[in-house]
Amino acid sequence: MPIFVFDTYAILEIIAGNPNYSKYTDSEIIINDFVFAELCYKLLREPDQEKAGSYIGKYSDFIETLDAETIKKAMEFRAINKKKNFSAADCIGYMMALKLNVKLLTGDQQFEGMENVEFVK
C-alpha cells in the first residue's frame, strides 16, 4: 500500500469527491497537527456539522507528531522560498514527507514539478 503525507488540499479534494484523488483513498495516510488544524478550521465552517465531525474524527487517526528539527527545517524552507507563498502547514508537510522518505500528496500549485511531490489537480 502506498504511503503519502497528505496536505489539507488533498484531504478536501477527497472529501469533495474529486475523481483524480480516488486512487489515493486506499493509501496509508500521514498528516501532522498543523494540517489537522487547517482541516478542522475549514470543515467547522461548513453547514453540515455532523459530516464535519465525522471527517474530523476519521482524519484525527492519521496524525503523526513532529519533532522540533523538522519544524525548524520547514521554516527555513519557507523563508528560502518566500516568493512561492507557501503556508507554514504546507512547508511542514513537505519536510515531514522528506524526513519519512515518502511523497507529499497535494494539488497546491506552488508544489507542481517539485521533487518528492505527488501533484494532483
N, C-alpha and C positions, 0 to 999 in steps of 0.2 A: 504494500500500500504506500503510495507516495506521501511524503510529509512536506507541508508548507507552513511558513509563518504567514498567517492571513492578516491583512490590514483591514481597517474599517470599511473601506471601499468594497473589498471583495465580499465581506460578510453581507453588506447591504445589497449588493447585486444578487447574491444567492437568495436572500430573503425576498427580494423583488421578483425572483423567478427568471432572471436573465439566463437564456439557454446557453450562452457562451460559458457560463460558470457551472453548468450541470455536471460536467465530468469531475469537478473538484469536490463535490458533496460527499464522496466516499473517501477523500483524502484524510490523513491524520492531520488534525488542526492544532496549531500552536498560536496562541495570542499572548499579549502581555497586558499588564494592568492599564497601561495608557490607551491601548486600543479598546479594551473593555470599557474604560471610562467614556471614550468617544462614542462607542456603540450605545451605551446606556443613555447618554445625553440625547442622541439622535432618536432612539426608539421611544424614550419617555415623552417626546414632543408629539408623538403620533396619537390620533384619537382613540385607537383600539388598544387600551392599556392591558387588556388580558393577553392579547397577542404579543405585545411588547414584553410583558413579564415572562411569557413562555420562551421567547428568544433570549432574553437576558439570562434566564436560568440555564438554558442549553449551552450558551457560549461561555458561561462562567466556569464550566467544567474544563475548559481548554487553556486556562491561564497558567503560564509559567512565570515564575518570579525572575526578575532581572538582578544582575549584580551591578555594583557601582561602576566597574570598569566599562561594561557595555554601554551604560548610560553616558558616561564621560566620552567614549568614542563616538557615540551617536551625536552628541552636541558639537564635538569637533567636526564631524562630517557635515552637520547642519551649517556651522559657521563657514566652512570652506566652500560650501555650495549655496550660500545665501541667495544668490541670484535665481536659483530654482524655486525658492519659496516653499521648501519642504516644511511640513509641520513637525513638531517635536515627536509626536507619536509615529509618524512615518519614518523618521530617522532612527528611532529606537527599534522599530520593527525590522528595518533593513539591517542594522548592526546585529540584532538578535539572530536573523537568518544567517548572516555571515558567520557568526560565532558557532551556530549549530550545524553549519555546512548544509543548509537546505535553502530553497528559494523562497523569496518573498512573493506572495500572490497579491497582485494589485492591478488596478486599472487607472491609477493616478498617472496622469500624463507626464509628470516630471520623471517618472521611472522608466519610461519607454526607452528601450535599447540599452538599458544598463545591465551590467554583469550581475548574475545571481538573482535575477528577477524574472518571474513568470508574469508577463504583461498581458492582460486580457481586457478587452472592452466589452 
